Amino acid sequence: MSGKVATGASLKLPLAYKLLAPLCDTLDTISLFSQRQHAAFLISWVVAFSLWRVLRKTSPRPVKARIRNELAAAAKGLVALLAIYVVGAMVPRPTARLAMSSPDDVVVDFHSHTRYSWDGRSAFSPEESRRWHHASGFDVAYITDHSTFAGAEEAAVDNPARAGDGTVMLSGIEVRDRGNHLVVLGTDGGDWRSYTAGDLQEHVFERDVAARSVRPVVLFTLPGNLKRENEVAVDGIELSDAAPRGLSQIDAESGTIGQLARDQNMPLVASSNNHGWASASPAWSVMQIHNWRTMTPAQLDVAIRAEILRGGLNAVRVVDRRTPGPVAFAGVALTVPDAAWRMLKTMSWPERASWLGWIWMSYVLVLAIGRLKRAELRGVEDVRDWKTAPALIS
């Protein structure tokens, strides 16, 4: 989506991911659906389930018994659907990781959350956020909780002394400005007067914060109104945001977003916007900063912001994992077969081998269960015949 070639980038899958490829591939694909695609997936599930219930062969039953049977089947179908989403959002699973070949490439998440955000998962501590970012291949993550610096302050305590020795968590905040949401990078609790009740106080911000030599960087997050002017200058805009509503806007308005960035010479960035409910990252932001691994976290924060303010449009490359979703009705309606085909095309050979292995094992298991059931039925029939035999002889 960024239009830049992802040179030197590769996606690394841990062994557990390859062994559990059917589960991981499927849940990752669903987790990267836009809001429209989630709706299409739910409708497809209902349609497929209904067709299965209508077309299956059944023995005649009384109407009340059929109604009870169908209601029970519908409840099981609903539970199965909810289980897919609960497992996808709550149960930890192996994570795909971005790897860069150049030592000067630094992978950054510009917008993430912890449990200190009002909508964050209660178990998603700053340290858990660090573990997820590390597993996903991020070298740096800005904690931009809603209206608080508590998560960023807690994470900073465990930052490595040198940036190259572990995933670095830096300070930021997410605030509202004229109805849009902005993230401010390189700001901390000392600037609290600029952010009250979740709103950006423009005059205080311009006077006390924006006047610094390397000032905080302001990013426009999605979803948002691209036509509404913000009170403060924006230095970059998201081209990828893992929230379903944000992905829907990106799919529909990626051309407008790109043109806006070119017109204002500001970088397009990728953000996870992870509140603790995600296991897969749809994209990564990559910057080139010489010798960043030897810097302290504070020095790297300054270097990242300085490069964004200096480099503008060329400061960040976005490496996408997610393919842009359809916008037209026909494309959205075909979400399930389209997503399955795209998933198949992008699988590595170890993943395909894993799929074939699980399909074969499932087939063998179904055959074994079928044989056991047939043997059980034969046993019941033999017992029935044995009991009726004396009566027939007499």
N, C-alpha and C positions, 0 to 999 in steps of 0.2 A: 504493500500500500504506500510506502514512503517513496517509492520510485528509485531508491538507491540499492545497488547490488550489495548483498550481504557477504562481502569478501571475508574470508578467514573465519566464517561462522559455521559451526556444526552442532547438531542436536545429539546429545549423549543420553542413552537410555540405560539405566542400571539393570543388572541381571534380573532382579525381581520384577521389573517392569516387563521385560521380554517374556519371562515365564508366565506372567499374568496378563499377557497382551490382550486377550479378549475383554477382560474386565477393564484394564487401564485405558485401552484405546476407546472403548465405548463410553466410559464415564468422562474421559477427557473431551471427546467430541460433543457430548451433551452439555458439559459445563461451559463450552465456548459458544453455545447458541446465543443469538440475539433474542430480544423479547419476542419478536415475531416468530422466530424459529421455535422457541419454547411453546408458544401457542399452537403452532402447526404440529409439533411433536405430540402434544396432549390430544389434539383432535384426531391425529392419525391413530393414536393408541385406542381411542374410543371407537373409531370406525372399524379398525382391524378386529378388535374384540367383539364388536357387535356382529360383524360378518361371520366370524368363527362360530358364534353361538347360533346364528340363524342357519348356517350351511351344514353344521355337524349332524351326524346320524344319531337319532335317539329313539328309544322305544316309547310307545304311546303312554301318556300319564294323565291323571286328572288335572284340570286347569289350576287348582290351588297348589298342587304339588309342583307343577311347572313354574308357577310364579315364585314359590319359595326357592326353588332350585336356581332360577335366573337371578333372583336378588342375592342369593348367597354367592353365586359366581361373579356378579358385578362387584360385590364387596371385596372378594379376593383379588379381582383385577385392580381395584382402586388401591388396595394395600400394596400390591406388587409395584404399581406406579409410584406410590409414595416412597416405597423402599428404595427405588432407583435414585430418587432425589436425595433422600436422607443419607444413603451410603455415599453418594457422590459428594455431598457437602460436609459430612461429619466424620466419616471413617478415613483415617490416614491411608495413603497408598503411595507406591513408588512414583517419583516425579521426574519428568523429562528436564534435562539441564542443558542450557546453552553454554558452549565452550568457544572461546576466541583464540586464534593462533598468535596474534600479536601481543607481546607483553605490555604494550602501551594502550591496548584497548581496555576500557573499564566499562562494565555492564551496570547500568543504573536503573533503579525503580524510583520514579519521581513522585509517586502517590500511593501510599499504603497506610494501613490502619492497625490498631491493636484493640484490646478489650476496653481501653479507655475511651474509645468512641462510643457514642450512645447506641450505634447499630453494629458494634463489633461483637464477635462471638466471645462469650465470657471466658473461655479457656485459651483464647488467642493472646497470650502475654507477649511483651516485647521480645523475650528470648525465644518464644515459639515462632514469632514472626521472623527473627533472625535465622532460625533453623530452616524455615520454609524458603526464605530468600537464598540461603546458601545452597540448598538442595536444587533450586531452580536455576542456579548459575549466576545469581546477582552478586556483584562485588560490593555494591553500595545500595542502600535503600533509605529513602527519606520517610520518616514516620510523620504523617500529616493527619493526625487525629482531628476530629471535629472539636474546635473550641478549647483544646487543652494541649499542654506540652508534657503531661505526666508520662505518657508512653515513651516519648523521645528522651526525656530526662532519665527514666529508668534504664533504657537501652544503652545510653551513653556510658554508663558505669562499666559495662562489660565490653566496650569497644577495644579492639587490639591496639597496641601502641603504634604499630605501623600498619598502614592500610592494606598492605599485601599479605598480612598474616591472618586474615579472616574477614568475614562480611561485616562491613561498617554500617552502623545505623546513625543517620544524621537527622537534624531537627528541622521540622517544618510545621505547618498548620493548614487546615482547610477551613475557609470562611466564606460567607456570602457577600456578594456585592451586586446590588441592583437585581436581585433574583438569580444571578448566576453563582456558580461555585468556583472559587479560585483556590489554588494551593500556593502558599508562600514558602519558599525554600531558603534556608539560612537564617531563620529567625528563631528566637527562643523565648523563654518565660520572661526575660527582661523587657520584652516588647509588648507585654500584655495589654497596655493601654490602647494599642492599635487594634485590638480584637476583643470586643466586648459582646457578650450574649450571642456569639457566633457570627457577628457582622464585622466587616472591615470598616474601621474608622478612618476614612480617607485622609482627612486633614492631619490627624495625629501621625498616621503612617508616613505621609509625605514629609512631614516636619522632622520626625524622630528616627525613621528607619530608612526611607528611600534615599536620603541624602548621603549615605555612607559611601566610601570610596569604592568598595565592592559590595554593592547593595544586595538585599535579598532578591531572588528571582520570583516572578509571579507567573504562574501557568494557568491557562484556561482549561477547566475540566469539562468532561461530557457526562451526561447530556447537559446542554446549555443553549441559550438563545444567541446564535452567532451574529444576529443583527443588532442586538442590544449593546450599547456602548457602556463599558465599565468606567468607574470613576478613576481608577489607577491604570497606569500603562501595563499592558500584558507583554511578557517576554517570550512566551511559547504557548503552544496549544497541543492538546492530546490528539494523536491520530489513532491511538489504541487505548481502550479502557475496558477492563474485563467485566464491568457491570452490564447485565443484559440490556438495560435501557440505553446505556452509552454505546454499546455495539450496534444497536438498531439505528441510532443517529449516524454513526460512522459509516455503516453500510449505505445509508441513504444520501449522505452529504459529504463523502470523502473528497469529491472534487472541489466542493466549496471550501472545505477545510484546507486543502492543499493550496488553493488559490489565495486564501486569506493569509496563509503563512508566507507565500511568495511575495504578496503585495506589501507585507509589513516586515519582511526579512527576519522572521522569527522561526525557530526550530519546531519541527514536528516531533513529538515525544511519545513514548509508550509508557503506560502505567498499569500496574496490576490492580490498583484500587482494592486490594485484598483486605477484607474485614475478618478473615479467619474462616470463610466458607469455601474458599477455592483451593484446588490442588494443582491446577494447570495454569500456566501463564500463556496468554495469547500472543505476547510479543515482548521484546526487550529493547531498551534504549542503549546504544553503544556510543561512547565518546573516546576520542584519542587524547590522552593526557600523558605526556612524557614523564617517565619515572614516578608514576602515581603510587606505585607499591611501596616506595620508601617514605612517603609522606605520612604525617600524622593525620588522624581523622579531620581535625580542624583545618589543616592545610589543604586536604583534598576537597573539603566543602568549598573553600574559597576558590580553588582551581576550577571546580565544576561550574560554579556560578560565573566566574570570570570568563570562561570559555563560551558559555551560553551568551553572555552579554557582548562578547567580542565577535564570535563566529556567526551569530544569527542563524540563518537557514541551514548553514553547513556544519553547525556545531554538533548535531546529533544524527545518528543513523538509527532507523527503526528496523529491527529484524523480526519479521512476522512468522508466527507458527500457524495462526488461524487464517483460513481463506475467507475473503469477504463474502458475506451471506447475500442471498437474493433480496430484492426489494419488491419486484412485481408480484402480483397475487399468484400467478401460475408457478413461479419459482419458489415462493414461500410454501405453497401447498405441497410441493414435491421435496420438502426438507428432508424427510427420512431417507428416501432412495438416493437423493443427491449427496447427503452427508455420508451415507454408507459407501457410495462410489468413491468419493474424495478420500475417505479414510483408507479404503483398499489401495488406492493409487499411491498414497504417501507412506504406506507401511514399509519398513525394512524387511529383509528376508528373514531374520530371526523372529520378527513379529508374525510373519506369515506362517512360518513353521510352527510357532506356538498355537496359532489359530487352528491349523490342521490337526495338531496333536490333541487339543481340547475337543474339537469336533469328533475325532475318531473315538476318544475315550467316552464321550457322551453317547455316541452311537452304540458302542459296546455295552454301556451301562443300560441303555434302553432295551437292547436285545435281551440282556440278562434278566431284567425285571419282567419283561414279557414272558420269558420262558418260565420263570418262577410262578407267575400268575396262572399260566396255562397248566403247569404241573399241579398247582393247588386246586384248580377247577376239576382236573381229571381225578384228583384224590377225592374230592367231594362227590363226584358222580359215581366213583367206585364204591364209596361207602353207602350211597343211596341205593345202588343196585344190589349190594349185599343184603341190605335190610329188607328189600322188597322180594328178594329171591324166594324165601320160604313160603310166602303167600302165593307166589306164582306156581310153585311146585304143587302145593296142596290144592 
